[in-house]
Amino acid sequence: MAEPIDEYFTTTVSAMSPVSATRRGASGGFGDRNAPLREGDLLTVGQALGLFDSQLGSRHLDLAARWLRSRGDGFYTIGSSGHEGNAAVAAALRPTDPALLHYRSGGFFLERARRIPGSDPLRDVLLGVVAAAEEPMSGGRHKVFGRHDLNVIPQTSTIASHLPRAVGVAFSIGRAAKLHVASPWPADAVAVCSFGDASANHSTAVGAINTAIAAAYQGLPLPLLFVCEDNGLGISTKTPAGWIASAFGASEGLEYFAADGSDLSAAFATASAAAQWVRTHRRPAFLHLHTVRLMGHAGSDVESAYRSPDEITADFDRDPVLCTARLLLEGGHLTPTEVLDLYENKRAEVLDLAERVATQPQLGSASAVMAPLRESLDEAAAATPRDLESAGRTTVLRTPLPEDEGPLTLASSINRALLEILALYPEAMVFGEDVGRKGGVYGVTRGLMKKAGAARVFDTVLDEQAILGLALGAGVSGLLPIPEIQYLAYLHNAADQIRGEGATLQFFSDRQYRNPMVVRVAGYGYQKGFGGHFHNDNALGALRDIPGIVIASPARPDDAAAMLHTVAAAAHTAGVVCVFLEPIALYHNRDLFADGDEQWLAPYPGPVTRAQSEVAIGRARTYGDGTDLTIVTFGNGVRMSLRVARRLQRENITARVVDMRWLAPLPMPDILREAAATGRVLVVDETRHCGGVSEGVITALVDEGFTGRLARVTSEDSFIPLGDAALEVLLSEDTIEAAAIALVRSPNVTAVQSK
């Protein structure tokens, strides 16, 4: 079934009369291609013809996608029809400018590819539509606009979730140059991100734009062009007329440009002015491109259910492909016959490609689908921390070296490790709320700004989406970001920056793009004198089910330092997203069994000690060699379990305690070995009973064929209240001890519930 807009184009052009071809060459050619399209236009005839070709390609890709879907060969029909004016934005930018595009960017993508030899963008897009394994960006995992050689970072964005990363990319252009770190983008590059008018209302978009304005207000270079393609609809919901201009047209610190995306010449002139303004001033700008949505939201969208026939057809005359054809016809640069020939020739070219790619094989196994995840984790596990004796180590560290300071607390050990990492990785940056001048709310980053400089250790706006977005953008720009999320509870309102953006990039780019980062998160419960839900959070379920990320959870000071070096190396080498969970209650703890024993302190692991210690990703640490019981735990559970293990000796029960250290991937070989040694396993889990870590550990033991006795103890399925009431829902040592005794002495015990 033909699309109405397709028929309208051919019928309308056929009815047009040729204009006297005053600008055409004597032989009937296109005449002077360098002449302005119209008198006074910035756009030349040659540029207009090239852009028209990109627009035609985009339109016929949309038509072919629906044709493929009708045959059962295609899987993606969200199109760019009505938005082909964004080709003018691509023409206004340089091919070296990093671009983060939304799903209606066919014109932009084809125009950029047209300017860089060596790609076949029509075929590339169609390979994505049919989910072919040969597709050069995602390898058949998703239909994306992206190519590494085009500097188009692929997006499968939820609503506007790529905007925080775009802010990070723009920030990192100048920051990489300031730090003399190699970057994939030129020092005078402009970052560009596109999104729809409906997405502009999302908190992610509003927060990203606010962050850009705040950075510029402080004088920080942030060359970012926001392109809002306003078609007036969010699927079926209308955007109020004038809303985008009202919301963003008068924002202090955000230069505003507006153009009709259906007028190619005007769109090019305005986009060129906007791009030049951003490039010159190194500040953000907002390009409001008025567009029209043709053929509905997607192939499955029945537009007639919420728009009248008159509303739908009224948009046809604003079709940017038709409007560009009119410009070329009215200027005498093409005849109606030539326009139709170009249109039908492009249709034939695209349909021929579609016919051929329809039979291309898709990913045929789980192993093939998951290859980027598997390869990145394998590379991360094999990564080696940098040589700590390399030249320049003491330039930032000075003296005394941390291993010469004597036993340290967990907080001090992390602090020294961060300083070492800043010394070893010139591209590393530590940032977040209060990490700079204050040195963190718990003093963990104290002194780092003074020693490493404000360009590498700095405070951010109080917005976790912005913090993680900055890290995402920095990671793809040649830097090694180490953002801090002040409390675990604060992570949840920004988790999509890890789940939907960070963790998916290698998967959907077949590892061609990577965003290395180490996300430090202060978390867990048991704080004394300060707490409540937002400062004592023990919910990890939202992190543990994200494929491809590494989750470190150190308890001891020496482990924390060594593991921080491990994840820094993993992020740097393999480009993985690493989450480093720090138990707040253990930050400044000094004692283990009795007040004043200082047995929780540990010497900082120096280069030799660290090289010999087992801190590789997925390796646990065992305390003791008890033969009656294996206690598997992590975080605050390590200290509680060691204390319980000593008390169990009075019951003539000997236990070994396994600190998992890594929550993803779980250290199953080590756990299985220690479980087999006793035949009884108690999993001590300070997180919640439902969705907690112990669920995964118990399941993995069963999956691996462990036949001994199993039990677990957890905290309650509750938020954590203020004061001593918290102890009523958090796991206690008494509960651990009772469960351990029951498991060893009661032959029928196979499971122990929560607290």
Secondary structure as GFF3:
##gff-version 3
##sequence-region A 1 755
A	DSSP	alpha_helix	4	14	.	.	.	ID=ss1
A	DSSP	alpha_helix	45	70	.	.	.	ID=ss2
A	DSSP	alpha_helix	86	92	.	.	.	ID=ss3
A	DSSP	beta_strand	99	100	.	.	.	ID=ss4
A	DSSP	alpha_helix	106	114	.	.	.	ID=ss5
A	DSSP	alpha_helix	121	129	.	.	.	ID=ss6
A	DSSP	three_ten_helix	148	150	.	.	.	ID=ss7
A	DSSP	beta_strand	152	153	.	.	.	ID=ss8
A	DSSP	alpha_helix	163	178	.	.	.	ID=ss9
A	DSSP	beta_strand	191	196	.	.	.	ID=ss10
A	DSSP	three_ten_helix	199	201	.	.	.	ID=ss11
A	DSSP	alpha_helix	203	217	.	.	.	ID=ss12
A	DSSP	beta_strand	224	230	.	.	.	ID=ss13
A	DSSP	beta_strand	233	234	.	.	.	ID=ss14
A	DSSP	beta_strand	237	238	.	.	.	ID=ss15
A	DSSP	alpha_helix	243	248	.	.	.	ID=ss16
A	DSSP	beta_strand	255	260	.	.	.	ID=ss17
A	DSSP	alpha_helix	264	281	.	.	.	ID=ss18
A	DSSP	beta_strand	285	290	.	.	.	ID=ss19
A	DSSP	three_ten_helix	303	305	.	.	.	ID=ss20
A	DSSP	alpha_helix	309	314	.	.	.	ID=ss21
A	DSSP	three_ten_helix	316	318	.	.	.	ID=ss22
A	DSSP	alpha_helix	320	330	.	.	.	ID=ss23
A	DSSP	alpha_helix	336	357	.	.	.	ID=ss24
A	DSSP	alpha_helix	366	369	.	.	.	ID=ss25
A	DSSP	alpha_helix	371	382	.	.	.	ID=ss26
A	DSSP	alpha_helix	393	397	.	.	.	ID=ss27
A	DSSP	three_ten_helix	402	404	.	.	.	ID=ss28
A	DSSP	beta_strand	407	408	.	.	.	ID=ss29
A	DSSP	alpha_helix	410	424	.	.	.	ID=ss30
A	DSSP	beta_strand	428	432	.	.	.	ID=ss31
A	DSSP	alpha_helix	448	452	.	.	.	ID=ss32
A	DSSP	beta_strand	457	459	.	.	.	ID=ss33
A	DSSP	alpha_helix	464	475	.	.	.	ID=ss34
A	DSSP	beta_strand	480	485	.	.	.	ID=ss35
A	DSSP	alpha_helix	488	491	.	.	.	ID=ss36
A	DSSP	three_ten_helix	492	494	.	.	.	ID=ss37
A	DSSP	alpha_helix	496	496	.	.	.	ID=ss38
A	DSSP	pi_helix	497	502	.	.	.	ID=ss39
A	DSSP	alpha_helix	505	508	.	.	.	ID=ss40
A	DSSP	beta_strand	517	523	.	.	.	ID=ss41
A	DSSP	three_ten_helix	533	535	.	.	.	ID=ss42
A	DSSP	alpha_helix	541	544	.	.	.	ID=ss43
A	DSSP	beta_strand	550	552	.	.	.	ID=ss44
A	DSSP	alpha_helix	557	574	.	.	.	ID=ss45
A	DSSP	beta_strand	577	583	.	.	.	ID=ss46
A	DSSP	three_ten_helix	584	586	.	.	.	ID=ss47
A	DSSP	beta_strand	602	603	.	.	.	ID=ss48
A	DSSP	alpha_helix	607	612	.	.	.	ID=ss49
A	DSSP	beta_strand	621	623	.	.	.	ID=ss50
A	DSSP	beta_strand	629	633	.	.	.	ID=ss51
A	DSSP	alpha_helix	636	648	.	.	.	ID=ss52
A	DSSP	three_ten_helix	649	651	.	.	.	ID=ss53
A	DSSP	beta_strand	655	659	.	.	.	ID=ss54
A	DSSP	beta_strand	662	664	.	.	.	ID=ss55
A	DSSP	alpha_helix	668	678	.	.	.	ID=ss56
A	DSSP	beta_strand	680	688	.	.	.	ID=ss57
A	DSSP	alpha_helix	693	703	.	.	.	ID=ss58
A	DSSP	beta_strand	709	715	.	.	.	ID=ss59
A	DSSP	three_ten_helix	723	728	.	.	.	ID=ss60
A	DSSP	alpha_helix	733	745	.	.	.	ID=ss61
###
